[in-house]
Structures are given as C-alpha cells and as structure tokens.
Amino acid sequence: MSEKRQTQLVSAGRNKKWTNGAVNPPVQRASTITFNSVEEKRKATQNRMNKTLFYGRRGTNTHFAFQEAMAEVEGGAGCALYPCGTAAIASTLLAFLKTGDHVLMVDTCYEPTRDFCNNTLKRYGVETTYYDPMIGDDLESLIQPNTKVLFLESPGSITMEVQDVPKLTDIAHQHDIVVVIDNTWGAGVNFSPFDYGVDISVQAATKYIVGHSDVMLGTAVANEKHWDQLREESYLLGQCISPDDAYLGLRGLRTLDVRLKQHQESSIKVAKWLEEQPEVDFVRHPALASCPGHEFYERDFSGCNGLFSFVIKGSNPAATTAFLDGMQHFAMGYSWGGFESLVLANEPESFKQLRTVANPGFTGTLFRVHIGLENVEDLIADLKAAFERYNEACK
C-alpha cells in the first residue's frame, strides 16, 4: 500500500462525498430512495451497481463509505457486505458454485463453514473434498475437472496451522479455480491476500474490524475479475446490513492498528509464559516456531493478534472444568477479536468431528484463548490460578 497502514486506516472511506465535511460518514438510513424526475431515476438505475443511491438494499452513503474503506484496506476492487461472517462465507461459495461442481475446503476451516459444505452444498449437489492445510504441492492430486473453488483459512480455526498461500493459489490458478480465503485472523491488514494470488477475501468483521463485541458483520472483498459476479449474486441472495452496523465497522477501522499491536504484544508474552509451564505440551501461536507453518507466517504476515491455542499434557474433563470455572478476566464465549479476553476448551475426541483428513492427534486438551486489552500481568495471574485449580482437580 502506498500510505502507511495507520494513515490508511484513519482515512479510508472518508471521501467528502460520503462525509459531507464531517469527520465520520453520517448514518444514512433508507429503504426507499425517491427521485425528482424520470431522468434522475434513469441515471440511478443505470449506475445502481456503482455506489449510487438507488434502493436501500443496494446501500446508502454509509454503506458505500465502509465498502470503499474495506476494498482499499485489503487491496481489492470492491466489497460486499453481509450480516455476519458465516453469511459472507456461504454467499461467496454460492456465488461461484453450482450443481455438479466441486470445492476443495481446508480441513481446518471454521466449523460453520464445514457444516455449510456438508449440509447445504451437499443438498444442492456440490461435492466437497477436505484437504490437509499443510498439503503443499500435493494439492494438485485433489483437483478434479469440476473443481471450481479452493477455500483457504490461514491460520486454521482452533489449531492455527498457517498455509502456504502463494503456492496453493498458484496451483489453483493453473486450473482456473477461484481462490477464496477466510482472512479474519489477518484482519485484512496483517495479511494482504491479493498480494499472494487470492481472488476473494472473506472476513467476519464481527471480530477485529468492529473490535468491541457488539456487532455481527461480514465482508467479502474481491479482485477485479470476480467482483461483478460476487456483487450481483450477493444482491440476488438479499444480502445487506444496517447502516448503523456499517458505521460501527468504519469506526472500528480507525483504531484497528493500535488494537492489533496491543493484542500482539500481550499474546506473545502470554504464549511465551505458557511455553514455560510444566502442564503445557506445546503452544500453537503463529508467531512462535512451534506452530505448523510458522515459516509462512514469517514470510507472508506483517503481524499477529490475540488469538492462539495451547495444548496441555493429558485430558481430564473434570480438571478442564475446574480450569475454566473461576476465571477472573477470561470469559467463555464463541467469538474473539473484541477488547475482552476469552477462553474455550476442546477435548481430544472433539477433533474426530472437527477434522476428517488432518486430525492433529492431540492426546491433551486444547485451550483456545483470545488475549484482550487487559493488563497482561493480570491475565497471566488468571491463567496461573487456573492451572492451580486444574492440578488440584487432578489429584
């Protein structure tokens, strides 16, 4: 990007045509757009696909500002908006798949992505093949004549494997396959997908873009080649968001850089502390050498965030409960990316359902943590007390 990241995040989407001179684009709520003449209506209809007020589902100036900002930040041609990250994933897949097609899906994908493939896509006659996130050149052997989409998620959900994105995209493009990535962990700024051959970058903007755990929001940024198809198919599916949520997405962008830096600093400190604990088998943080694909993280990413996992030695569900109950600063919740710290646990047997070709074979319990913006020493003290409860329950 030509500007420094911090400057771009502050200025993106603040064109005066959206702000009318205000610092922030105002929240413009509208379902019906009215026209004063036949000619005015005709021009709006002709330009309805290009950030022009036409009908509320096409967007208002608030939406246009957020779409412009996201496309600029990630480096794509356009951005479609969805009511959540899962909607963004599902709609993107539906935009490029039809009955009889085949999709290659990374085995470490977000669980609702797997459910969508195994249920909805299967019902519509689309075949899914799951592949090991570390597959490399062997991806070629899985490509079929009807393979239309390669789906990446890097790092992988829960187990955090970092994929060799440029290698996989190169293989896919040799077969005219559309490459989609779930780029939520990269937040659109720590990993620049279009620099590595990705065609469409999907995010649960619910997470780091919004950053305050109070909005459900999804985005999909596409390159020039695929933008028109993504935009129109998403419109036909009825996908839209409220202008208030678009505004909060824009507001979150302004502080994204400073938040990510603090998440990164604290998470690395916690991860290194965890590596020293006798109860911990290993830590899966992309910034640490112990994480599969760490070399790709070092090569392709400009930074990390607060989300990572660690695996302890052994599995004791009662002790896991003791670990989780009584936390002072970590809460249990099915999300991440906000200012608060979170923790969830996965016992080894759960990976039999979560993974089909790349079961990590853990013998111990995996804890996924999101390191928030609290004082890092308070978070370490909270984890230390949790290990003490765990050890006591194991006696």
Contacts in CASP RR format, 6 or more apart in sequence:
PFRMAT RR
TARGET T0000
AUTHOR 0000-0000-0000
METHOD contacts of the structure
MODEL  1
MSEKRQTQLVSAGRNKKWTNGAVNPPVQRASTITFNSVEEKRKATQNRMN
KTLFYGRRGTNTHFAFQEAMAEVEGGAGCALYPCGTAAIASTLLAFLKTG
DHVLMVDTCYEPTRDFCNNTLKRYGVETTYYDPMIGDDLESLIQPNTKVL
FLESPGSITMEVQDVPKLTDIAHQHDIVVVIDNTWGAGVNFSPFDYGVDI
SVQAATKYIVGHSDVMLGTAVANEKHWDQLREESYLLGQCISPDDAYLGL
RGLRTLDVRLKQHQESSIKVAKWLEEQPEVDFVRHPALASCPGHEFYERD
FSGCNGLFSFVIKGSNPAATTAFLDGMQHFAMGYSWGGFESLVLANEPES
FKQLRTVANPGFTGTLFRVHIGLENVEDLIADLKAAFERYNEACK
1 8 0 8 1.000
1 75 0 8 1.000
1 192 0 8 1.000
3 11 0 8 1.000
5 189 0 8 1.000
5 257 0 8 1.000
5 302 0 8 1.000
6 257 0 8 1.000
6 258 0 8 1.000
8 72 0 8 1.000
8 73 0 8 1.000
9 73 0 8 1.000
9 189 0 8 1.000
9 253 0 8 1.000
9 254 0 8 1.000
9 256 0 8 1.000
9 257 0 8 1.000
10 254 0 8 1.000
12 68 0 8 1.000
12 69 0 8 1.000
12 70 0 8 1.000
12 72 0 8 1.000
12 73 0 8 1.000
12 253 0 8 1.000
13 25 0 8 1.000
13 65 0 8 1.000
13 66 0 8 1.000
13 68 0 8 1.000
13 69 0 8 1.000
13 72 0 8 1.000
13 250 0 8 1.000
14 23 0 8 1.000
14 24 0 8 1.000
14 25 0 8 1.000
14 65 0 8 1.000
14 69 0 8 1.000
15 65 0 8 1.000
15 68 0 8 1.000
17 61 0 8 1.000
18 25 0 8 1.000
18 61 0 8 1.000
18 62 0 8 1.000
18 64 0 8 1.000
18 65 0 8 1.000
18 68 0 8 1.000
19 25 0 8 1.000
19 26 0 8 1.000
19 65 0 8 1.000
20 26 0 8 1.000
24 247 0 8 1.000
24 250 0 8 1.000
24 251 0 8 1.000
25 61 0 8 1.000
25 62 0 8 1.000
25 65 0 8 1.000
25 66 0 8 1.000
25 247 0 8 1.000
25 250 0 8 1.000
26 61 0 8 1.000
26 62 0 8 1.000
27 62 0 8 1.000
27 243 0 8 1.000
27 244 0 8 1.000
27 247 0 8 1.000
28 60 0 8 1.000
28 61 0 8 1.000
28 62 0 8 1.000
28 243 0 8 1.000
29 60 0 8 1.000
29 242 0 8 1.000
29 243 0 8 1.000
29 244 0 8 1.000
30 53 0 8 1.000
30 56 0 8 1.000
30 59 0 8 1.000
30 60 0 8 1.000
30 243 0 8 1.000
31 55 0 8 1.000
31 56 0 8 1.000
32 55 0 8 1.000
32 56 0 8 1.000
33 44 0 8 1.000
33 53 0 8 1.000
33 54 0 8 1.000
33 55 0 8 1.000
33 56 0 8 1.000
35 41 0 8 1.000
35 44 0 8 1.000
43 52 0 8 1.000
44 52 0 8 1.000
44 53 0 8 1.000
44 54 0 8 1.000
45 54 0 8 1.000
47 54 0 8 1.000
48 54 0 8 1.000
48 55 0 8 1.000
48 58 0 8 1.000
49 58 0 8 1.000
49 228 0 8 1.000
49 231 0 8 1.000
49 232 0 8 1.000
51 64 0 8 1.000
51 67 0 8 1.000
51 68 0 8 1.000
52 58 0 8 1.000
53 59 0 8 1.000
53 60 0 8 1.000
53 61 0 8 1.000
56 240 0 8 1.000
57 235 0 8 1.000
57 238 0 8 1.000
57 240 0 8 1.000
58 235 0 8 1.000
59 240 0 8 1.000
59 243 0 8 1.000
60 243 0 8 1.000
62 243 0 8 1.000
62 246 0 8 1.000
62 247 0 8 1.000
62 250 0 8 1.000
63 81 0 8 1.000
63 241 0 8 1.000
63 243 0 8 1.000
63 246 0 8 1.000
65 246 0 8 1.000
65 250 0 8 1.000
66 79 0 8 1.000
66 81 0 8 1.000
66 246 0 8 1.000
66 247 0 8 1.000
66 249 0 8 1.000
66 250 0 8 1.000
67 78 0 8 1.000
67 79 0 8 1.000
67 80 0 8 1.000
67 81 0 8 1.000
68 79 0 8 1.000
69 250 0 8 1.000
69 253 0 8 1.000
70 78 0 8 1.000
70 79 0 8 1.000
70 205 0 8 1.000
70 209 0 8 1.000
70 219 0 8 1.000
70 221 0 8 1.000
70 253 0 8 1.000
71 77 0 8 1.000
71 78 0 8 1.000
71 79 0 8 1.000
71 221 0 8 1.000
73 188 0 8 1.000
73 189 0 8 1.000
73 253 0 8 1.000
74 183 0 8 1.000
74 188 0 8 1.000
74 192 0 8 1.000
74 193 0 8 1.000
74 194 0 8 1.000
74 201 0 8 1.000
74 221 0 8 1.000
75 192 0 8 1.000
75 194 0 8 1.000
75 221 0 8 1.000
76 194 0 8 1.000
76 201 0 8 1.000
76 221 0 8 1.000
76 222 0 8 1.000
76 223 0 8 1.000
76 224 0 8 1.000
76 227 0 8 1.000
77 222 0 8 1.000
77 223 0 8 1.000
77 224 0 8 1.000
77 227 0 8 1.000
78 221 0 8 1.000
78 222 0 8 1.000
78 227 0 8 1.000
78 231 0 8 1.000
79 219 0 8 1.000
79 220 0 8 1.000
79 221 0 8 1.000
79 222 0 8 1.000
80 88 0 8 1.000
80 91 0 8 1.000
80 219 0 8 1.000
80 220 0 8 1.000
80 222 0 8 1.000
80 230 0 8 1.000
80 231 0 8 1.000
80 234 0 8 1.000
80 239 0 8 1.000
81 217 0 8 1.000
81 218 0 8 1.000
81 219 0 8 1.000
81 239 0 8 1.000
81 240 0 8 1.000
81 241 0 8 1.000
81 246 0 8 1.000
82 88 0 8 1.000
82 91 0 8 1.000
82 217 0 8 1.000
82 218 0 8 1.000
82 219 0 8 1.000
82 220 0 8 1.000
82 234 0 8 1.000
82 239 0 8 1.000
82 241 0 8 1.000
83 216 0 8 1.000
83 217 0 8 1.000
83 218 0 8 1.000
83 239 0 8 1.000
83 240 0 8 1.000
83 241 0 8 1.000
83 245 0 8 1.000
84 204 0 8 1.000
84 206 0 8 1.000
84 216 0 8 1.000
84 217 0 8 1.000
84 218 0 8 1.000
85 184 0 8 1.000
85 202 0 8 1.000
85 203 0 8 1.000
85 204 0 8 1.000
85 205 0 8 1.000
85 206 0 8 1.000
85 216 0 8 1.000
85 217 0 8 1.000
85 218 0 8 1.000
85 219 0 8 1.000
86 110 0 8 1.000
86 112 0 8 1.000
86 113 0 8 1.000
86 116 0 8 1.000
86 204 0 8 1.000
87 218 0 8 1.000
87 239 0 8 1.000
88 202 0 8 1.000
88 203 0 8 1.000
88 204 0 8 1.000
88 218 0 8 1.000
88 219 0 8 1.000
88 220 0 8 1.000
89 110 0 8 1.000
89 112 0 8 1.000
89 113 0 8 1.000
89 116 0 8 1.000
89 182 0 8 1.000
89 202 0 8 1.000
90 116 0 8 1.000
90 120 0 8 1.000
91 220 0 8 1.000
91 233 0 8 1.000
91 234 0 8 1.000
91 237 0 8 1.000
91 239 0 8 1.000
92 180 0 8 1.000
92 200 0 8 1.000
92 202 0 8 1.000
92 220 0 8 1.000
92 230 0 8 1.000
92 234 0 8 1.000
93 103 0 8 1.000
93 116 0 8 1.000
93 117 0 8 1.000
93 121 0 8 1.000
93 149 0 8 1.000
93 151 0 8 1.000
93 180 0 8 1.000
94 233 0 8 1.000
94 237 0 8 1.000
95 229 0 8 1.000
95 230 0 8 1.000
95 233 0 8 1.000
95 234 0 8 1.000
96 148 0 8 1.000
96 149 0 8 1.000
96 178 0 8 1.000
96 180 0 8 1.000
96 226 0 8 1.000
96 229 0 8 1.000
96 230 0 8 1.000
97 103 0 8 1.000
97 121 0 8 1.000
97 126 0 8 1.000
97 148 0 8 1.000
97 149 0 8 1.000
98 126 0 8 1.000
99 124 0 8 1.000
99 125 0 8 1.000
99 126 0 8 1.000
100 125 0 8 1.000
100 126 0 8 1.000
100 127 0 8 1.000
100 146 0 8 1.000
101 126 0 8 1.000
101 127 0 8 1.000
101 146 0 8 1.000
101 147 0 8 1.000
101 148 0 8 1.000
101 149 0 8 1.000
102 126 0 8 1.000
102 127 0 8 1.000
102 128 0 8 1.000
102 129 0 8 1.000
102 144 0 8 1.000
102 146 0 8 1.000
102 147 0 8 1.000
102 148 0 8 1.000
103 117 0 8 1.000
103 121 0 8 1.000
103 126 0 8 1.000
103 127 0 8 1.000
103 128 0 8 1.000
103 129 0 8 1.000
103 147 0 8 1.000
103 148 0 8 1.000
103 149 0 8 1.000
103 150 0 8 1.000
103 151 0 8 1.000
104 128 0 8 1.000
104 129 0 8 1.000
104 131 0 8 1.000
104 139 0 8 1.000
104 142 0 8 1.000
104 143 0 8 1.000
104 147 0 8 1.000
104 149 0 8 1.000
104 150 0 8 1.000
104 151 0 8 1.000
104 172 0 8 1.000
104 177 0 8 1.000
105 113 0 8 1.000
105 114 0 8 1.000
105 117 0 8 1.000
105 128 0 8 1.000
105 129 0 8 1.000
105 130 0 8 1.000
105 131 0 8 1.000
105 151 0 8 1.000
106 130 0 8 1.000
106 131 0 8 1.000
106 133 0 8 1.000
106 151 0 8 1.000
106 152 0 8 1.000
106 153 0 8 1.000
106 154 0 8 1.000
106 156 0 8 1.000
106 163 0 8 1.000
107 130 0 8 1.000
107 131 0 8 1.000
107 132 0 8 1.000
107 133 0 8 1.000
107 355 0 8 1.000
107 356 0 8 1.000
107 357 0 8 1.000
107 358 0 8 1.000
108 133 0 8 1.000
108 153 0 8 1.000
108 156 0 8 1.000
108 157 0 8 1.000
108 158 0 8 1.000
108 159 0 8 1.000
108 161 0 8 1.000
108 355 0 8 1.000
108 358 0 8 1.000
109 151 0 8 1.000
109 153 0 8 1.000
109 156 0 8 1.000
109 157 0 8 1.000
109 182 0 8 1.000
110 153 0 8 1.000
110 157 0 8 1.000
110 182 0 8 1.000
111 157 0 8 1.000
111 354 0 8 1.000
113 151 0 8 1.000
113 153 0 8 1.000
113 182 0 8 1.000
114 130 0 8 1.000
114 354 0 8 1.000
117 126 0 8 1.000
117 128 0 8 1.000
118 128 0 8 1.000
121 128 0 8 1.000
122 128 0 8 1.000
127 146 0 8 1.000
129 142 0 8 1.000
129 144 0 8 1.000
130 356 0 8 1.000
130 357 0 8 1.000
130 358 0 8 1.000
131 139 0 8 1.000
131 142 0 8 1.000
131 357 0 8 1.000
131 358 0 8 1.000
132 357 0 8 1.000
132 358 0 8 1.000
133 153 0 8 1.000
133 154 0 8 1.000
133 156 0 8 1.000
133 161 0 8 1.000
133 163 0 8 1.000
133 292 0 8 1.000
133 358 0 8 1.000
134 161 0 8 1.000
134 163 0 8 1.000
134 164 0 8 1.000
134 292 0 8 1.000
134 293 0 8 1.000
134 358 0 8 1.000
135 142 0 8 1.000
135 168 0 8 1.000
136 164 0 8 1.000
136 167 0 8 1.000
136 168 0 8 1.000
136 171 0 8 1.000
137 167 0 8 1.000
137 171 0 8 1.000
139 150 0 8 1.000
139 168 0 8 1.000
139 171 0 8 1.000
139 172 0 8 1.000
140 171 0 8 1.000
143 171 0 8 1.000
143 172 0 8 1.000
143 175 0 8 1.000
143 177 0 8 1.000
147 175 0 8 1.000
147 177 0 8 1.000
148 177 0 8 1.000
148 178 0 8 1.000
149 177 0 8 1.000
149 178 0 8 1.000
149 179 0 8 1.000
149 180 0 8 1.000
150 168 0 8 1.000
150 169 0 8 1.000
150 172 0 8 1.000
150 177 0 8 1.000
150 178 0 8 1.000
150 179 0 8 1.000
150 180 0 8 1.000
151 180 0 8 1.000
151 181 0 8 1.000
151 182 0 8 1.000
152 163 0 8 1.000
152 165 0 8 1.000
152 168 0 8 1.000
152 179 0 8 1.000
152 180 0 8 1.000
152 181 0 8 1.000
152 182 0 8 1.000
152 198 0 8 1.000
153 163 0 8 1.000
153 181 0 8 1.000
153 182 0 8 1.000
154 161 0 8 1.000
154 162 0 8 1.000
154 163 0 8 1.000
154 165 0 8 1.000
154 181 0 8 1.000
154 185 0 8 1.000
154 191 0 8 1.000
154 296 0 8 1.000
155 161 0 8 1.000
155 162 0 8 1.000
155 163 0 8 1.000
155 185 0 8 1.000
155 286 0 8 1.000
155 291 0 8 1.000
155 297 0 8 1.000
156 162 0 8 1.000
156 163 0 8 1.000
156 185 0 8 1.000
158 309 0 8 1.000
158 346 0 8 1.000
158 354 0 8 1.000
158 366 0 8 1.000
158 368 0 8 1.000
159 284 0 8 1.000
159 309 0 8 1.000
159 351 0 8 1.000
159 355 0 8 1.000
159 360 0 8 1.000
159 366 0 8 1.000
160 284 0 8 1.000
160 285 0 8 1.000
160 286 0 8 1.000
160 291 0 8 1.000
160 292 0 8 1.000
160 308 0 8 1.000
160 309 0 8 1.000
161 291 0 8 1.000
161 292 0 8 1.000
161 293 0 8 1.000
161 358 0 8 1.000
162 286 0 8 1.000
162 291 0 8 1.000
162 292 0 8 1.000
162 293 0 8 1.000
162 294 0 8 1.000
162 296 0 8 1.000
162 297 0 8 1.000
162 300 0 8 1.000
162 301 0 8 1.000
163 293 0 8 1.000
163 296 0 8 1.000
164 293 0 8 1.000
164 296 0 8 1.000
165 181 0 8 1.000
165 193 0 8 1.000
165 196 0 8 1.000
165 197 0 8 1.000
165 198 0 8 1.000
165 296 0 8 1.000
165 300 0 8 1.000
166 196 0 8 1.000
166 197 0 8 1.000
166 300 0 8 1.000
168 179 0 8 1.000
169 179 0 8 1.000
169 196 0 8 1.000
169 197 0 8 1.000
169 198 0 8 1.000
170 197 0 8 1.000
172 178 0 8 1.000
172 179 0 8 1.000
173 179 0 8 1.000
173 197 0 8 1.000
178 199 0 8 1.000
178 200 0 8 1.000
178 226 0 8 1.000
179 197 0 8 1.000
179 198 0 8 1.000
179 199 0 8 1.000
179 200 0 8 1.000
180 198 0 8 1.000
180 199 0 8 1.000
180 200 0 8 1.000
180 201 0 8 1.000
180 202 0 8 1.000
181 193 0 8 1.000
181 198 0 8 1.000
181 200 0 8 1.000
181 201 0 8 1.000
181 202 0 8 1.000
182 202 0 8 1.000
182 203 0 8 1.000
182 204 0 8 1.000
183 191 0 8 1.000
183 193 0 8 1.000
183 198 0 8 1.000
183 201 0 8 1.000
183 202 0 8 1.000
183 203 0 8 1.000
184 202 0 8 1.000
184 203 0 8 1.000
184 204 0 8 1.000
184 207 0 8 1.000
184 208 0 8 1.000
185 191 0 8 1.000
185 305 0 8 1.000
185 307 0 8 1.000
186 208 0 8 1.000
186 301 0 8 1.000
186 305 0 8 1.000
187 203 0 8 1.000
187 207 0 8 1.000
187 208 0 8 1.000
187 209 0 8 1.000
187 256 0 8 1.000
187 260 0 8 1.000
187 305 0 8 1.000
188 201 0 8 1.000
188 203 0 8 1.000
189 256 0 8 1.000
189 257 0 8 1.000
189 260 0 8 1.000
189 302 0 8 1.000
190 260 0 8 1.000
190 301 0 8 1.000
190 302 0 8 1.000
190 303 0 8 1.000
190 304 0 8 1.000
190 305 0 8 1.000
191 300 0 8 1.000
191 301 0 8 1.000
191 302 0 8 1.000
192 302 0 8 1.000
193 201 0 8 1.000
194 201 0 8 1.000
194 223 0 8 1.000
196 300 0 8 1.000
198 223 0 8 1.000
199 222 0 8 1.000
199 223 0 8 1.000
199 225 0 8 1.000
199 226 0 8 1.000
200 220 0 8 1.000
200 221 0 8 1.000
200 222 0 8 1.000
200 223 0 8 1.000
200 226 0 8 1.000
200 230 0 8 1.000
201 220 0 8 1.000
201 221 0 8 1.000
201 222 0 8 1.000
202 218 0 8 1.000
202 219 0 8 1.000
202 220 0 8 1.000
203 209 0 8 1.000
203 218 0 8 1.000
203 219 0 8 1.000
203 220 0 8 1.000
203 221 0 8 1.000
204 217 0 8 1.000
204 218 0 8 1.000
205 215 0 8 1.000
205 217 0 8 1.000
205 218 0 8 1.000
205 219 0 8 1.000
205 249 0 8 1.000
206 215 0 8 1.000
206 216 0 8 1.000
206 217 0 8 1.000
206 218 0 8 1.000
206 335 0 8 1.000
207 335 0 8 1.000
207 336 0 8 1.000
207 337 0 8 1.000
207 338 0 8 1.000
208 256 0 8 1.000
208 259 0 8 1.000
208 260 0 8 1.000
208 305 0 8 1.000
208 337 0 8 1.000
208 338 0 8 1.000
209 217 0 8 1.000
209 219 0 8 1.000
209 249 0 8 1.000
209 252 0 8 1.000
209 253 0 8 1.000
209 256 0 8 1.000
210 217 0 8 1.000
210 248 0 8 1.000
210 249 0 8 1.000
210 252 0 8 1.000
210 338 0 8 1.000
211 252 0 8 1.000
211 256 0 8 1.000
211 259 0 8 1.000
211 337 0 8 1.000
211 338 0 8 1.000
211 339 0 8 1.000
212 248 0 8 1.000
212 252 0 8 1.000
212 338 0 8 1.000
212 339 0 8 1.000
213 335 0 8 1.000
213 337 0 8 1.000
213 338 0 8 1.000
213 339 0 8 1.000
213 340 0 8 1.000
214 248 0 8 1.000
215 245 0 8 1.000
215 248 0 8 1.000
215 249 0 8 1.000
216 245 0 8 1.000
217 241 0 8 1.000
217 245 0 8 1.000
217 248 0 8 1.000
217 249 0 8 1.000
218 241 0 8 1.000
220 230 0 8 1.000
220 234 0 8 1.000
222 230 0 8 1.000
222 231 0 8 1.000
259 339 0 8 1.000
259 373 0 8 1.000
260 303 0 8 1.000
260 305 0 8 1.000
262 372 0 8 1.000
262 373 0 8 1.000
263 304 0 8 1.000
263 305 0 8 1.000
263 306 0 8 1.000
263 337 0 8 1.000
263 371 0 8 1.000
263 372 0 8 1.000
263 373 0 8 1.000
264 287 0 8 1.000
264 303 0 8 1.000
264 304 0 8 1.000
264 305 0 8 1.000
264 306 0 8 1.000
265 376 0 8 1.000
266 306 0 8 1.000
266 371 0 8 1.000
266 372 0 8 1.000
266 373 0 8 1.000
266 376 0 8 1.000
266 379 0 8 1.000
267 285 0 8 1.000
267 287 0 8 1.000
267 304 0 8 1.000
267 305 0 8 1.000
267 306 0 8 1.000
267 307 0 8 1.000
267 308 0 8 1.000
267 371 0 8 1.000
268 285 0 8 1.000
268 287 0 8 1.000
268 288 0 8 1.000
268 304 0 8 1.000
269 376 0 8 1.000
269 380 0 8 1.000
270 369 0 8 1.000
270 371 0 8 1.000
270 376 0 8 1.000
270 379 0 8 1.000
270 380 0 8 1.000
270 383 0 8 1.000
271 283 0 8 1.000
271 285 0 8 1.000
271 287 0 8 1.000
271 288 0 8 1.000
271 308 0 8 1.000
271 310 0 8 1.000
272 288 0 8 1.000
273 380 0 8 1.000
273 383 0 8 1.000
274 280 0 8 1.000
274 283 0 8 1.000
274 310 0 8 1.000
274 383 0 8 1.000
275 282 0 8 1.000
275 283 0 8 1.000
275 288 0 8 1.000
275 290 0 8 1.000
277 387 0 8 1.000
279 312 0 8 1.000
279 313 0 8 1.000
279 387 0 8 1.000
279 390 0 8 1.000
279 391 0 8 1.000
280 310 0 8 1.000
280 311 0 8 1.000
280 312 0 8 1.000
280 313 0 8 1.000
281 310 0 8 1.000
281 311 0 8 1.000
281 312 0 8 1.000
281 313 0 8 1.000
281 314 0 8 1.000
281 364 0 8 1.000
282 290 0 8 1.000
282 310 0 8 1.000
282 311 0 8 1.000
283 290 0 8 1.000
283 291 0 8 1.000
283 308 0 8 1.000
283 309 0 8 1.000
283 310 0 8 1.000
283 311 0 8 1.000
284 290 0 8 1.000
284 291 0 8 1.000
284 292 0 8 1.000
284 308 0 8 1.000
284 309 0 8 1.000
284 310 0 8 1.000
284 311 0 8 1.000
285 291 0 8 1.000
285 304 0 8 1.000
285 308 0 8 1.000
285 309 0 8 1.000
285 310 0 8 1.000
286 293 0 8 1.000
286 294 0 8 1.000
286 297 0 8 1.000
286 301 0 8 1.000
286 304 0 8 1.000
286 308 0 8 1.000
287 294 0 8 1.000
287 297 0 8 1.000
287 303 0 8 1.000
287 304 0 8 1.000
288 294 0 8 1.000
291 297 0 8 1.000
291 308 0 8 1.000
297 304 0 8 1.000
305 337 0 8 1.000
306 336 0 8 1.000
306 337 0 8 1.000
306 369 0 8 1.000
306 370 0 8 1.000
306 371 0 8 1.000
306 372 0 8 1.000
307 336 0 8 1.000
307 337 0 8 1.000
307 368 0 8 1.000
307 369 0 8 1.000
307 370 0 8 1.000
307 371 0 8 1.000
308 368 0 8 1.000
308 369 0 8 1.000
308 371 0 8 1.000
309 366 0 8 1.000
309 367 0 8 1.000
309 368 0 8 1.000
309 369 0 8 1.000
310 366 0 8 1.000
310 367 0 8 1.000
310 369 0 8 1.000
311 362 0 8 1.000
311 364 0 8 1.000
311 365 0 8 1.000
311 366 0 8 1.000
311 367 0 8 1.000
312 364 0 8 1.000
312 365 0 8 1.000
312 367 0 8 1.000
312 390 0 8 1.000
313 364 0 8 1.000
314 363 0 8 1.000
314 364 0 8 1.000
314 365 0 8 1.000
315 347 0 8 1.000
315 348 0 8 1.000
315 363 0 8 1.000
315 364 0 8 1.000
315 365 0 8 1.000
316 365 0 8 1.000
316 390 0 8 1.000
316 393 0 8 1.000
316 394 0 8 1.000
317 347 0 8 1.000
318 393 0 8 1.000
319 389 0 8 1.000
319 390 0 8 1.000
319 391 0 8 1.000
319 393 0 8 1.000
319 394 0 8 1.000
320 345 0 8 1.000
320 347 0 8 1.000
320 365 0 8 1.000
320 390 0 8 1.000
321 393 0 8 1.000
322 389 0 8 1.000
322 390 0 8 1.000
322 392 0 8 1.000
322 393 0 8 1.000
323 345 0 8 1.000
323 367 0 8 1.000
323 386 0 8 1.000
323 387 0 8 1.000
323 389 0 8 1.000
323 390 0 8 1.000
323 393 0 8 1.000
324 332 0 8 1.000
324 343 0 8 1.000
324 345 0 8 1.000
324 386 0 8 1.000
325 389 0 8 1.000
326 385 0 8 1.000
326 386 0 8 1.000
326 389 0 8 1.000
327 343 0 8 1.000
327 382 0 8 1.000
327 386 0 8 1.000
328 378 0 8 1.000
328 382 0 8 1.000
328 385 0 8 1.000
329 341 0 8 1.000
329 374 0 8 1.000
329 378 0 8 1.000
329 379 0 8 1.000
329 382 0 8 1.000
330 341 0 8 1.000
330 342 0 8 1.000
330 343 0 8 1.000
330 369 0 8 1.000
330 379 0 8 1.000
330 382 0 8 1.000
330 383 0 8 1.000
330 386 0 8 1.000
331 340 0 8 1.000
331 341 0 8 1.000
331 342 0 8 1.000
331 343 0 8 1.000
332 342 0 8 1.000
332 343 0 8 1.000
332 344 0 8 1.000
333 342 0 8 1.000
333 344 0 8 1.000
334 344 0 8 1.000
335 342 0 8 1.000
336 342 0 8 1.000
336 370 0 8 1.000
337 370 0 8 1.000
337 372 0 8 1.000
338 370 0 8 1.000
338 372 0 8 1.000
339 372 0 8 1.000
339 373 0 8 1.000
340 370 0 8 1.000
340 372 0 8 1.000
340 373 0 8 1.000
340 374 0 8 1.000
341 369 0 8 1.000
341 370 0 8 1.000
341 371 0 8 1.000
341 372 0 8 1.000
341 374 0 8 1.000
341 379 0 8 1.000
341 382 0 8 1.000
342 369 0 8 1.000
342 370 0 8 1.000
343 367 0 8 1.000
343 368 0 8 1.000
343 369 0 8 1.000
343 370 0 8 1.000
344 367 0 8 1.000
344 368 0 8 1.000
345 365 0 8 1.000
345 366 0 8 1.000
345 367 0 8 1.000
345 368 0 8 1.000
346 354 0 8 1.000
346 365 0 8 1.000
346 366 0 8 1.000
346 367 0 8 1.000
346 368 0 8 1.000
347 364 0 8 1.000
347 365 0 8 1.000
348 361 0 8 1.000
348 362 0 8 1.000
348 363 0 8 1.000
348 364 0 8 1.000
348 365 0 8 1.000
348 366 0 8 1.000
351 359 0 8 1.000
351 360 0 8 1.000
351 361 0 8 1.000
351 362 0 8 1.000
352 359 0 8 1.000
371 379 0 8 1.000
372 379 0 8 1.000
END
